[in-house]
Amino acid sequence: MMSFSVSIENMFNIIIIAAGIGVCGMNILQVSSGAHLREQVKRYFQLFFGIVILYIGCHLARQLMEGFPGAGIGFSIRAVTLLEFLSSGVMAFLFSELTLYIANPPKGRSAFHRLFCIVLAFHIVLMVVSNFTGLCYYFDAGNVYHRAPAYLLSNLAHVVMLVTDVFLLTRNRDNFSPQVRRAFFLYIVSPIAAIAIQAFFHDIQFIILATVCSAAYVARVIMQEEMQKYEENQQTAGRLSTELEMATTIQSSQLPKLFPAFPNRAEFDIYASMTPAKEVGGDFYDFFMIDDDHIALVMADVSGKGVPAALFMMVSRVLIKSHLQNGETPGVALANVNDQLCEGNELEMFVTVWAAVLEISTGKGIAANAGHEHPALRRANGTYELVVYRHSPPVASMEGIPFREHEFELHKGDALFVYTDGVAEATDANDELFGEDRMLEALNAHPEAKPKEAIANVKDGIDQFVRDAEQFDDITMLCLDYKGV
C-alpha cells in the first residue's frame, strides 16, 4: 500500500519544491545573462543552483515514489535518496568555498580548503555506506523511508562546514560588505529556523523553502555588488582615460609641432613626429637654436609607461634643453642632468638620450649617446647606414658618471635620422620585431626623400609590417637634411 496521499501537506510540499526549482532556474538564467558579471561568478552560481535543483528534485522524486512496492521502485528510490543526501553535502561545500573566497583569510586559506574537502569526502563515504547498510536511513519492505538512530551523522558535515563559515565570517568580517555579511548569515541561520518550525509541522518541507529563498537572496546580493563594482570600475576607467588623454595632450604640446620649423633657414630642413601608443609613454624629441649658428637635436625615451613616465619626460626635456641652451656640450649637459635627475629618484626611472649640437656653418657636430638607439646617416647620393659607436649609460641610472662625446661632420646633401626603440621594436601578430634592417630598408627605398617623406616611409613600413597588431610603444622619429651654407 503506497504511503503517498493527496493531502494538504503533500500538495504544499509539491508546490514548495516546484517553486524552488523554478526560482533556481530563474536564477541560473539571470546569472547566465549577466553581461557584466565575472565568468567565475557566473560559473559558481550556475553550478550552485544546479546542485540545489538536483537536491530538491531528488527530494520530490523520493516523495512521489515512496510507498510503491516493487524491486525497481526500491532501487530507484534508494538512488534518488543517495543523490539527495550527496547534493546537500555539495551545496554546503560550495557555500563554504564561497565564504572562504570572500573572507580571504591572511593565513590558513589552503588549510580551510583542505578541511572542506575532507569533510565533503567523509559525507560522501558516509552516505554511500548508509545507502547499503541503513546506518543513517533505511527503507522498509514497502519502500517507505525511515530515519535510523545514527541519522544525525548525516548532518555532521553540514554542521562542521557551517560552524567554520561562521568563524570565517566573524574573523574576517571586514572583507564582507554589510549586505553580503547579512545574506551569508541568513543562509546559515534560515535552515536552522526552518528545522525548528518543522518540528511542529513535520510533514511540510520548510527547510527546502528556507534553503532556496536564502540561496536566491545571497545570489541577488552578490550580483548587485558585482554590478556596483562594474559601474565603479567603469567610472574609474573613464576618469583615468580622460586623465590619460589630458596627459597625452600635455605631453604632445611640449614637443615642436610647427613645420617648417625654421622657414628662414635654407641651410637645413628638419622634421619630427611621435605616434603615441594607447598608454601615455615617455618618448620625446626636441630641436632648438642655441644661437644663430648652432642647433641642438635631442631624441629620448623614458623608462616605463603612464603618467609617471610622462612627468619624468617633461622634467628631463626641460633640464636637457636648459643645459644645452647654456652652451654646454652634449656630454657635459647630460652629466649635469644625470646628477639632477638622480636626486630623489625613488621610482628609479631613467631616460635614454641621443643629444647633439650641430654647427650649421661647418656641418661639424658633437653628439652623446646615453644608452639610446644608434642613429642612421646618409651621405650625399648614398644610402642610410647605422652609425655604431660605444654608448654611455642611460641618464639617471647612476650619479656622478661621465658621458662620452662623439664628433661627426655633415656635408652638403647628407641626412641624419634618429629614433626611439618603438621603431625597431614594433611587433607583428607573430611577435616578430620590425628591426633596424627593415627600418633601413624603408629609408633606402627612397634615400633622397625629404625629412617628412623619409619619416612617412618608415611609418608606412611599420604599419604594413605590424598590420592589425596592437602598438605597445611610442614611435618617435626625427630627420635632418643638411643642405650646407
C-alpha positions, 0 to 999 in steps of 0.5 A: 500500500503506497504511503503517498496521499493527496493531502494538504501537506503533500500538495504544499510540499509539491508546490514548495519544491516546484517553486524552488526549482523554478526560482533556481532556474530563474536564477541560473538564467539571470546569472547566465545573462549577466553581461557584466558579471565575472565568468567565475561568478557566473560559473559558481552560481550556475553550478550552485543552483544546479546542485540545489535543483538536483537536491530538491528534485531528488527530494520530490522524486523520493516523495512521489515514489515512496510507498510503491512496492516493487524491486525497481521502485526500491532501487530507484528510490534508494538512488534518488535518496543517495543523490539527495543526501550527496547534493546537500553535502555539495551545496554546503561545500560550495557555500563554504568555498564561497565564504572562504573566497570572500573572507580571504583569510591572511593565513590558513586559506589552503588549510580551510580548503583542505578541511572542506574537502575532507569533510565533503569526502567523509559525507560522501563515504558516509552516505554511500555506506548508509545507502547499503547498510541503513546506518543513517536511513533505511527503507522498509519492505514497502519502500517507505523511508525511515530515519535510523538512530545514527541519522544525525551523522548525516548532518555532521558535515553540514554542521562542521562546514557551517560552524567554520563559515561562521568563524570565517565570517566573524574573523574576517568580517571586514572583507564582507560588505554589510549586505553580503555579511547579512545574506551569508548569515541568513543562509546559515541561520534560515535552515536552522529556523526552518528545522525548528518550525518543522518540528511542529509541522513535520510533514511540510518541507520548510527547510527546502523553502528556507534553503532556496529563498536564502540561496536566491537572496545571497545570489541577488546580493552578490550580483548587485555588488558585482554590478556596483563594482562594474559601474565603479570600475567603469567610472574609474576607467573613464576618469583615468582615460580622460586623465590619460588623454589630458596627459597625452595632450600635455605631453604632445604640446611640449614637443615642436609641432610647427613645420617648417620649423625654421622657414628662414633657414635654407641651410637645413630642413628638419622634421619630427613626429611621435605616434603615441601608443594607447598608454601615455609613454615617455618618448620625446624629441626636441630641436632648438637654436642655441644661437644663430649658428648652432642647433641642438637635436635631442631624441629620448625615451623614458623608462616605463609607461603612464603618467609617471613616465610622462612627468619624468619626460617633461622634467628631463626635456626641460633640464636637457634643453636648459643645459644645452641652451647654456652652451654646454656640450652634449656630454657635459649637459647630460652629466649635469642632468644625470646628477639632477635627475638622480636626486630623489629618484625613488621610482628609479626611472631613467631616460635614454638620450641621443643629444647633439649640437650641430654647427650649421656653418661647418656641418661639424657636430658633437653628439652623446649617446646615453644608452639610446638607439644608434642613429642612421646617416646618409651621405650625399647620393648614398644610402642610410647606414647605422652609425655604431659607436660605444654608448654611455649609460642611460641618464639617471641610472647612476650619479656622478658618471661621465658621458662620452662625446662623439664628433661627426661632420655633415656635408652638403646633401647628407641626412641624419635620422634618429629614433626611439626603440618603438621603431625597431621594436614594433611587433607583428601578430607573430611577435616578430620585431620590425628591426633596424634592417627593415627600418633601413630598408624603408629609408633606402627605398627612397634615400633622397626623400625629404625629412617628412617623406623619409619619416612617412616611409618608415611609418608606412613600413611599420604599419604594413609590417605590424598590420592589425597588431596592437602598438605597445610603444611610442614611435618617435622619429626625427630627420635632418637634411643638411643642405650646407651654407 
